[in-house]
Amino acid sequence: MAPGAFWRIDKDVTRYAALFRRLANGGGVVSMMLENSIAVLPGVFSANVSLHYYRGPLDDGQAASMPDVAHPSIRSLYHEPADVVLPVSKPDGHYGSGFWHRIDSETGVEATTVVIPRNAYRAVLEIFVSYHGDEDTWYTNPLRSEYLRQPMTAKLSASRANGAFRQVYATIDGRYAGGRVPFPVVYPSAINPFFWSPVTAIGAFDMPSYDLDLTPFLGLMLDGRPHEVGLGVRGAQPHWLVAANLHLWIDHWSDAVQAGPLEYFAPAIQMNRNAQWRNVDGESEVGAEGLERFAGWVSSSRGNLTTQVRHKTKMKSEVEVQNRGTVSQSDFIFKERTTVTVLRGNQWMARVQAVVEAPMQVQTTVQNAAGAPALQKTRFFHQLMQTVSLNEGQSGATTTRELTDRQDAEGSAMTSGGWGSGKSRSAYRYKDGSRCYARNVNTAGGVVIQDKKASCAAMAGVA
């Protein structure tokens, strides 16, 4: 057997520190599960997992300077790892079916029963999703005219015709508690498989998770009784796999804390759908826009603190097909802005704001030849831009993290498989205060032809 590719992936798992502490007491097991179909792209995987433990503070000491502040957290800003992490998944996953809940339609909601400790003063739900089957390339789905005219019962069974709007969301005892548009990760077999050797698409080896701050909802769950945390996907078709972790921070100085809701504003997302088709040619447009706000108070040994969550979403998808289906272009973009503010009385103690923007474009041309497989030429662009800002009090310092990850690719492939070519350009930029990192990787024909790294000094002219 010819030697295959080798990848090394590093992932910060500090947020799961509570689970790793159980290992020291013999109360936990680390498992690695690889659940994937190998019918199309067969292969053998060998994996080695190592855990590295580090001593010392989690950051430069800013968190320690304000120990009484319950830091809000979005997109990896876990200044203090949770004291308890509860699974929101299938409890019998060890028996071969996996821990993921399966979602086959937008009306499907899978719930897990949890009991929240009565002295929990903060809660963050971390949601994981992956998409399969008809949903492998949901981000390029067209909206067909006949879909708009169908009754709801028919729409639920219409395959790949409902456009590209998807939203993963959570419920508490059946009540909506927040949602996010998932980042469209491109799988290795999608668009053009020859793009993804030896590089991979953005997020392919570290599927994004989505944090929902549920602290405003603690007043509904601190009664010591079982409650159902549900997960669903709006616009879903078969099939999505969903699971979550519920991160809880415990007040060790109290047997129970008091909490209650202050604001619940979650109107339906405004949708705009248009489609004009004649046979295989035509165009469609799907737009979505929404705003939601939640607020609640928690009284603990840290004081009476109010947590406000504000989330705004905007998404647009356009698909155009011409020349009897041989020329197509798909454009997809979503923007989200999330703000979490912690207040004591009328004075805010900490505020974090996360802005995410992710555009994508796929251009495809198919050339048919008599007696030969069709040749598909593709150009691809994808980008992830994130900015996270943390303010430590009204007169405190502001910490900002910026990430830009971009990929451009073009190539050709036979539609019947077997032959293809591709080249790609990947550009990664990350800035965290005075620290910064940049890397450019270019590939062609499955080989890296350029790999450049840059320091902060070199990035000065790039920013």
HELIX and SHEET records of a PDB file:
HELIX    1   1 THR A   14  TYR A   16  5                                   3    
HELIX    2   2 ALA A   17  ALA A   24  1                                   8    
HELIX    3   3 GLN A   62  SER A   65  1                                   4    
HELIX    4   4 GLY A   93  TYR A   95  5                                   3    
HELIX    5   5 GLY A  133  GLU A  135  5                                   3    
HELIX    6   6 TRP A  138  THR A  140  5                                   3    
HELIX    7   7 SER A  145  ARG A  149  1                                   5    
HELIX    8   8 MET A  152  LYS A  155  1                                   4    
HELIX    9   9 PRO A  193  PHE A  195  5                                   3    
HELIX   10  10 THR A  215  LEU A  220  5                                   6    
HELIX   11  11 CYS A  456  MET A  459  1                                   4    
SHEET    1   A 3 VAL A  84  VAL A  88  0                                        
SHEET    2   A 3 TRP A 240  ILE A 250 -1                                        
SHEET    3   A 3 HIS A 101  ILE A 103 -1                                        
SHEET    1   B 4 VAL A  84  VAL A  88  0                                        
SHEET    2   B 4 TRP A 240  ILE A 250 -1                                        
SHEET    3   B 4 ALA A 120  TYR A 131 -1                                        
SHEET    4   B 4 SER A 209  ASP A 213 -1                                        
SHEET    1   C 4 VAL A 109  VAL A 115  0                                        
SHEET    2   C 4 PRO A 226  ARG A 234 -1                                        
SHEET    3   C 4 GLN A 167  ILE A 172 -1                                        
SHEET    4   C 4 ARG A 175  ARG A 180 -1                                        
SHEET    1   D 3 GLN A 258  PHE A 265  0                                        
SHEET    2   D 3 ASP A 281  SER A 300 -1                                        
SHEET    3   D 3 GLN A 270  ARG A 278 -1                                        
SHEET    1   E10 GLN A 258  PHE A 265  0                                        
SHEET    2   E10 ASP A 281  SER A 300 -1                                        
SHEET    3   E10 GLY A 303  GLN A 322 -1                                        
SHEET    4   E10 VAL A 327  ARG A 344 -1                                        
SHEET    5   E10 GLN A 347  ALA A 369 -1                                        
SHEET    6   E10 ALA A 372  ASN A 391 -1                                        
SHEET    7   E10 THR A 398  MET A 414 -1                                        
SHEET    8   E10 GLY A 420  ASP A 432 -1                                        
SHEET    9   E10 ARG A 435  ALA A 444 -1                                        
SHEET   10   E10 VAL A 447  ALA A 454 -1                                        
END                                                                             
